[in-house]
């Protein structure tokens, strides 16, 4: 799917999943999405503007903060979950100590159904693991 079509398909997917793309738009190629207790983002990353067909749709959710001490059990669990999820989605850590769950797909390979599924599945996983990890490692790690 080309970038122009994705710019209408992403808001339509957000609306189809129960969101409101009119209030969740963050910019020309970025939207917020809410699922359960988590807030995430859908972005269209087009390396060379309109002329580049090889864009990426990236869906990402911040999950929790890394504890200041004793983070090894959390990191081990995140790696285990990464293994369980295969190549569909994965956890990452930003430079501010925040754990994210995300997935990206090449835009050219997506149709509208696959786009909705990508957003819905990552959102569902984020809502699941947000609750699971906070329960296991402490609610004090919740993002504000």
C-alpha positions as CSV (number, residue, x, y, z in Angstrom):
1,X,0.0,0.0,0.0
2,X,1.5,3.4,-0.9
3,X,1.9,6.3,1.6
4,X,-1.1,8.3,0.3
5,X,-3.4,5.3,0.7
6,X,-2.0,4.5,4.1
7,X,-2.7,8.1,5.3
8,X,-6.4,7.3,4.9
9,X,-6.3,3.6,5.8
10,X,-4.6,4.1,9.2
11,X,-7.3,6.5,10.5
12,X,-10.0,4.2,9.1
13,X,-8.4,1.2,10.9
14,X,-8.2,3.2,14.2
15,X,-11.9,4.1,13.8
16,X,-12.8,0.5,13.0
17,X,-11.1,-0.6,16.2
18,X,-13.2,1.7,18.3
19,X,-11.0,4.8,18.3
20,X,-11.6,8.2,17.0
21,X,-8.9,9.2,14.4
22,X,-10.1,12.8,14.3
23,X,-9.0,13.4,17.9
24,X,-6.0,11.0,17.8
25,X,-4.1,12.5,14.9
26,X,-0.7,13.7,16.1
27,X,0.7,14.9,12.8
28,X,0.5,14.1,9.1
29,X,1.9,10.6,9.6
30,X,1.2,9.8,13.3
31,X,-1.8,8.8,15.4
32,X,-2.5,7.9,19.0
33,X,-4.4,4.7,19.8
34,X,-6.0,3.7,23.1
35,X,-6.5,0.1,24.2
36,X,-7.6,-0.8,27.7
37,X,-5.2,1.0,30.0
38,X,-2.5,1.7,27.4
39,X,-1.9,4.6,25.0
40,X,0.2,3.8,21.9
41,X,1.1,5.2,18.6
42,X,0.8,4.4,14.9
43,X,3.3,6.0,12.6
44,X,3.9,5.9,8.9
45,X,7.7,6.2,8.4
46,X,8.5,7.2,4.8
47,X,12.2,7.6,4.3
48,X,12.2,9.9,1.3
49,X,8.9,11.7,1.5
50,X,6.1,11.0,-1.0
51,X,8.4,9.5,-3.7
52,X,9.6,6.6,-1.6
53,X,7.4,3.5,-1.9
54,X,9.2,1.6,0.9
55,X,7.5,3.1,3.9
56,X,7.1,1.3,7.2
57,X,4.0,1.2,9.5
58,X,5.2,1.2,13.1
59,X,2.9,0.5,16.0
60,X,4.3,1.0,19.5
61,X,3.1,1.3,23.1
62,X,5.1,2.4,26.2
63,X,4.6,-0.3,28.8
64,X,6.5,0.5,32.0
65,X,9.6,2.0,33.5
66,X,12.7,0.0,34.3
67,X,13.4,-0.2,38.1
68,X,16.5,1.7,39.2
69,X,17.9,-1.4,40.8
70,X,17.3,-5.1,40.3
71,X,16.1,-4.9,36.7
72,X,17.6,-8.3,35.6
73,X,14.4,-10.3,36.3
74,X,12.4,-7.8,34.3
75,X,14.9,-8.0,31.4
76,X,14.9,-11.8,31.5
77,X,11.1,-11.8,31.3
78,X,11.1,-9.3,28.4
79,X,13.5,-11.5,26.5
80,X,11.4,-14.6,27.2
81,X,8.3,-12.8,25.9
82,X,10.2,-11.6,22.8
83,X,11.1,-15.3,22.1
84,X,7.4,-16.3,22.6
85,X,6.2,-13.6,20.2
86,X,8.6,-14.7,17.5
87,X,9.1,-12.0,14.9
88,X,5.6,-10.5,15.2
89,X,6.4,-7.9,18.0
90,X,9.1,-7.2,20.5
91,X,10.0,-5.3,23.6
92,X,12.6,-2.5,23.5
93,X,14.1,0.0,25.9
94,X,14.5,3.7,25.2
95,X,17.3,6.0,26.5
96,X,14.9,7.2,29.3
97,X,14.5,3.7,30.9
98,X,11.0,3.1,29.4
99,X,10.0,-0.3,28.0
100,X,8.1,-0.3,24.8
101,X,6.2,-3.0,22.8
102,X,6.2,-2.5,19.1
103,X,6.0,-4.0,15.7
104,X,6.7,-2.6,12.2
105,X,5.8,-3.8,8.8
106,X,6.7,-2.7,5.3
107,X,3.9,-0.7,3.9
108,X,4.1,-2.3,0.5
109,X,3.2,-5.7,1.9
110,X,0.1,-4.5,3.8
111,X,-3.5,-4.5,2.8
112,X,-6.3,-2.9,4.8
113,X,-7.2,-6.1,6.7
114,X,-3.5,-6.8,7.6
115,X,-3.1,-3.2,8.7
116,X,-6.1,-3.5,11.1
117,X,-4.8,-6.8,12.4
118,X,-1.4,-5.3,13.0
119,X,-2.8,-2.4,15.0
120,X,-5.3,-4.6,16.9
121,X,-2.8,-7.3,17.8
122,X,-0.1,-5.0,19.0
123,X,-2.6,-3.0,21.0
124,X,-4.0,-6.2,22.6
125,X,-0.5,-7.5,23.4
126,X,0.3,-4.1,25.0
127,X,-2.8,-4.2,27.1
128,X,-2.1,-7.7,28.2
129,X,1.6,-7.3,29.0
130,X,1.1,-3.9,30.7
131,X,-1.1,-5.6,33.3
132,X,1.0,-8.8,33.5
133,X,4.4,-7.0,33.9
134,X,3.1,-4.4,36.4
135,X,1.5,-7.2,38.5
136,X,4.7,-9.2,38.4
137,X,7.3,-6.5,38.9
138,X,5.4,-3.8,40.8
139,X,2.7,-1.2,40.0
140,X,5.3,1.5,41.0
141,X,6.8,1.0,37.6
142,X,3.7,2.2,35.8
143,X,4.0,5.1,33.5
144,X,2.3,8.3,34.4
